[in-house]
Amino acid sequence: MEYKINEVYTFIMTSGQETLAKVLSVQGDEIIISNPVAVAPAQQGIGLVPATFTADPKENLVLNRHSIAMSALTDSSIKAKYIQATTGLAIPTEKKLILG
């Protein structure tokens, strides 16, 4: 799979963990990512929690392609929740037309 830079992808790792992250670059077997979050069950469905607790959140991480079982572009509604979780910015879910 060819990854688009600055796009959010869903990675299913060979361990079974589902992780969302923004791809910054691809260098051979390594994918440089930022703001990885793991999918976790929650009362209202799914939740997003930090994928790492001990790494510096300002630093980018390296994901080994051999550790990925599946990957895909993240669904737009989940991507909006990812953006909100990692930046604090809420993306409107509806497009509204302003009439004058």
Buried (B, 14 or more C-beta within 10 A) or exposed (E): EEBEEEEBBBBBBEEEBBBBBBBBEBEEEBBBBBBBBBBEEEEEEEBBEBBEEEEEEEEBBEBEBEEBEEBEEBEEEBBBBBBEBBEEEEEEEEEEEEEE
